């Protein structure tokens, strides 16, 4: 039996207002105004299209994980970083650690080349590495479980600094994974896969996420800005110079199993943004000793000009204040240089800097700098160190080899 509705449909009759008639009525009702809006939208769309069409893609970028050194140290910093620290299970002995590092090696080799990790149920999420690097660090407890005689003196908590307000949830760790990529989805997927691998050997202790400008926002090599608006990390050794790196970052054969590796220091620095907002531009520049516009020292014109700490103003006062951050961080000792590779963080109610640096010996290089800042730095009013960790980063490995293999040799 055919209903009235079926009969109407067979006859080509609709019971409601058709989409075509609705649009026609709308156009008639809005008249010229609607036509102008649609025309403007079309013009805007066509104007944007070429820009998107010309954009270069970065998803297929692969940074080799094999080599004398681990990737993610002298690699140009990617836009996104996730730092994971794990504490080893009581039952994880040297043999278990060797099994863990063997699987981690396989996972890193796969993920950094756009392939799924072992037992990866979402390999399509790994297809765009976007410059993915995974850098692995060992804490003191991990080294002890393999061979306590191989523990370097500096692989320990940093000395106490008077202004620290460390929170236990951001201090220490037995195993570090630094995961960096220009794509946040890639970082999230790699993080999940690697945590699955580590889970049977260690438990996650802390996770800290950081970011910089998005890929393509600035020219390659541009010094990052922190969330206080300042150019951050101007004074850095040249990562392309063998002499700079061999004198500052890479450990040599005297370091035994760490030859080709380096020491990693992380400081989680909370920025007191509410009170920083009350400081005017001149005050901010005097606190740091650099201009906000281009990061030049107050005695210079461009970012990389050498500061003149002897220069005075018209009334004879130092142009760069005795307590300015740039002056307190400055050292005439080349042995105190460090390689910085920091990231901003934003935890909603808290913002700050994940200060990351690499060096041969934190006690000789990082600690003297931090002690000077701790004693007198105008910036101390607006920053608080709430996290701290030190890890030994083993050397790289070749294809067919294993991450951390020198520790077991």
Number of C-alpha atoms within 10 A of each C-alpha: 4 6 8 9 12 12 11 12 12 10 9 8 11 11 8 6 8 10 9 9 10 11 11 11 12 12 14 12 11 11 11 11 11 14 13 12 11 12 12 12 12 11 11 11 11 11 11 10 10 10 9 9 8 8 9 8 10 15 17 14 17 17 17 14 25 19 13 14 21 24 21 22 24 17 15 13 22 23 21 25 29 21 20 21 26 23 19 24 12 8 9 16 15 16 11 14 21 19 12 19 18 16 19 23 21 16 22 24 20 17 28 27 22 23 19 23 24 17 11 17 10 12 15 12 19 25 17 23 28 28 26 32 32 29 21 28 23 23 25 23 18 21 22 14 14 18 13 12 8 15 17 16 10 17 22 18 15 16 9 10 15 9 14 15 13 18 12 11 13 19 19 24 25 21 26 28 20 20 24 32 30 27 21 17 16 26 25 18 20 29 20 12 22 21 18 14 18 19 14 13 19 21 16 16 18 17 15 16 19 19 23 20 16 13 17 13 9 11 8 10 8 10 16 20 17 21 18 19 11 19 20 18 16 14 17 12 17 12 17 10 9 11 13 17 19 15 16 23 26 23 23 16 9 8 15 13 19 24 19 22 26 26 24 24 21 22 21 24 23 20 23 17 15 9 10 16 11 10 12 9 12 10 12 21 21 21 22 24 26 26 22 19 12 13 24 20 25 24 21 15 15 15 19 13 13 13 20 15 17 10 13 14 10 7 6 8 12 15 19 26 20 17 21 21 23 25 19 21 16 15 14 7 8 11 15 19 25 23 23 20 22 22 27 23 23 15 10 6 5 11 18 23 24 26 19 18 21 27 27 27 25 24 17 14 19 21 17 15 19 13 16 17 23 17 13 14 20 21 20 18 12 15 18 19 21 18 21 23 22 26 25 27 25 26 26 24 20 12 10 8 13 18 24 24 16 15 16 13 6
